[in-house]
Amino acid sequence: MEKQIIIALGREFGSGGHEAGEILAKKYDIPFLDHVLLQKIAEEKNIDLEILERYDEKPKNKLFSRTVAGYSSALEEHVANIQFDYIHKLADEGKSFVIVGRCAEYVLQGNPALLSVFVLGNKETKCARIMRKYNLTEDEAYRMMKRKDATRKNYHNYYCDGKWGDSRNYDLCINSSNFGVEGVVGIIDDLIKRRMESVGDQ
């Protein structure tokens, strides 16, 4: 694409934010960075992929780490910072991409190509999606949803000044239960087009 587009998607578990990101990446023919990001980093930096996956999107475990002279021994923190640096590198090189999680809306704040979105949803709708996708009972789906969201929240709030899901930290917060995944995609697509038009008019 001629103009750089970066779409950073935060999302509640079961909201369909990941699916919306995949659709947008295909629509704009740009890379979709989720776990693929770890594979790219592992290949380029010759790092064990299993280690990256094990400590991906996790806050530092204070019981099993320490900080000396400003340097942390926590693998969770090292993996997070490697990803943040890599995301910065892609953006600085002018690359376009869609990325889910990884505190991207915070890491890339101030970048004029960035559109940051948080996708949320009603508990009932999210639970139903999780039940279908993972073949779980309603109780199992609720527990999984609560556990996943707690992990994402703790990870995000550890590394970022702004709170996870706080509307003040995103360009757009949208409830997928009201619009559906395709509706979410359509709204984001419209905002991207409007931004491209405004940039072109400058």
SULTA-V326766 format. One record per pair of residues at least 4 apart in sequence whose C-alpha atoms are under 8 Angstrom apart, sorted by the first residue. I is the first residue (numbers start at 1). J is the second residue. D is the distance in whole Angstrom. If there is no record, write none. Layout:
i=<I;I>
j=<J;J>
d=<D;D>
//
This chain:
i=<1;1;3;4;4;4;4;5;5;5;5;5;5;5;6;6;6;6;6;6;6;6;7;7;7;7;7;7;7;8;8;8;8;8;8;8;8;8;8;9;9;9;9;9;9;9;9;9;9;9;9;9;10;10;10;10;10;10;10;10;10;10;11;11;11;11;11;11;11;11;11;11;12;12;12;12;12;13;13;13;13;14;14;14;14;14;14;15;15;15;15;15;15;15;15;16;16;16;16;17;17;17;17;17;18;18;19;19;20;20;20;20;20;21;21;21;21;21;21;22;22;22;23;23;24;24;24;24;25;25;25;25;25;25;26;30;30;30;31;31;31;32;32;32;32;33;33;33;33;33;34;34;34;34;35;36;37;37;38;38;38;38;38;39;39;40;41;41;41;41;41;42;42;42;42;42;43;47;47;48;49;50;51;52;52;55;55;55;56;56;56;57;57;57;57;57;57;58;58;58;58;58;59;59;59;59;59;59;59;60;60;60;60;60;60;61;61;61;62;64;65;65;65;66;66;66;67;67;67;68;72;72;74;75;76;77;78;79;80;80;81;82;83;83;84;84;84;84;85;86;87;87;87;87;88;88;88;89;90;90;90;91;91;91;99;100;102;103;103;103;103;104;104;105;105;105;105;105;105;106;106;106;108;109;110;115;115;116;116;116;117;117;117;117;117;118;118;118;118;118;118;119;119;119;119;120;120;120;120;120;121;121;121;121;121;121;122;122;122;123;124;125;125;126;126;127;127;127;127;127;128;128;128;129;130;130;130;130;130;131;131;131;131;131;132;136;136;137;138;139;140;141;142;143;144;145;146;147;148;149;150;151;152;153;153;153;154;155;156;156;156;157;157;157;157;162;162;163;165;165;166;167;167;167;174;175;176;176;176;176;179;179;180;181;182;183;184;185;186;187;188;189;190;191;192;193;194;195;196;197;198>
j=<28;96;196;94;95;96;113;95;96;97;113;114;115;192;91;96;97;98;99;113;114;115;97;98;99;114;115;116;117;98;99;100;101;104;105;114;115;116;117;17;18;21;98;99;100;101;104;105;116;117;118;119;17;100;101;103;105;116;117;118;119;165;15;16;17;18;100;101;118;119;120;165;17;119;120;121;149;126;145;148;149;121;126;127;129;130;145;119;120;121;125;126;129;176;177;20;119;176;181;21;118;119;120;181;22;100;23;181;24;181;182;184;185;25;32;98;99;100;185;26;32;98;27;185;28;98;185;189;29;30;31;32;97;98;30;96;97;98;96;97;98;36;97;98;99;37;97;98;99;100;38;99;100;101;39;40;41;83;42;49;52;53;83;43;49;44;45;46;47;83;86;46;47;48;49;52;47;51;52;52;53;54;55;56;79;75;76;79;76;79;80;76;80;102;151;152;155;76;151;152;154;155;76;77;154;155;156;158;159;65;74;75;76;77;158;65;74;76;66;74;72;73;74;72;73;74;71;72;73;72;77;78;78;79;80;81;82;83;84;102;85;86;87;102;88;102;104;107;89;90;91;104;107;108;92;107;108;93;94;95;96;95;96;108;104;104;156;107;156;159;160;108;109;109;114;115;116;169;170;160;162;169;114;114;114;171;192;170;171;172;170;171;172;173;174;165;167;170;172;173;174;173;174;175;176;173;174;175;176;177;125;126;175;176;177;178;126;175;177;127;128;129;177;130;177;131;138;141;142;145;132;138;141;133;134;135;136;141;145;135;136;137;138;141;136;140;141;141;142;143;144;145;146;147;148;149;150;151;152;153;154;155;156;157;163;164;158;159;160;163;164;161;162;163;164;166;169;169;169;173;170;171;172;173;184;179;180;181;183;184;183;184;184;185;186;187;188;189;190;191;192;193;194;195;196;197;198;199;200;201;202>
d=<8;8;8;6;6;5;6;8;5;6;5;7;8;8;8;5;5;6;8;6;5;6;7;5;6;6;5;6;7;6;5;6;7;6;6;7;6;5;6;7;8;7;8;6;5;6;8;8;6;5;6;7;7;6;5;8;8;8;6;5;6;7;7;8;5;7;8;7;5;5;6;8;7;6;5;7;6;7;6;6;6;8;4;7;6;6;7;6;5;5;8;5;8;6;8;6;8;7;6;6;8;6;8;7;6;7;6;7;6;6;7;7;6;6;7;6;7;7;8;6;6;8;6;7;6;7;7;8;6;5;6;6;7;6;7;6;5;7;7;5;6;8;6;5;6;5;7;6;5;7;8;6;6;8;7;6;6;8;6;7;6;7;8;6;6;6;6;8;7;8;7;5;5;6;5;8;7;8;8;7;6;6;6;6;6;7;5;7;7;7;7;8;7;7;8;7;6;6;7;8;8;5;6;7;6;4;8;6;8;8;6;8;5;6;8;6;7;8;7;7;7;5;5;6;6;7;5;4;6;7;7;8;7;6;6;6;6;6;6;8;6;6;6;8;6;7;8;6;6;6;6;8;8;8;6;7;7;6;7;5;8;5;7;8;7;8;8;6;6;8;7;6;8;6;8;8;5;8;7;6;8;8;7;7;8;6;8;5;5;7;6;6;5;6;8;6;8;7;6;5;6;6;5;6;7;7;6;5;6;8;7;6;5;5;5;8;6;8;6;6;6;6;6;6;8;6;7;6;6;7;6;8;8;6;6;8;7;6;8;5;5;6;7;6;7;6;6;6;6;6;6;6;6;6;6;6;6;6;6;6;6;6;6;6;8;6;6;7;6;7;6;7;7;6;6;7;6;8;8;8;8;8;7;6;7;7;5;6;8;6;5;6;6;6;6;6;6;6;6;6;6;6;6;6;6;6;6;6;6;6;7>
//
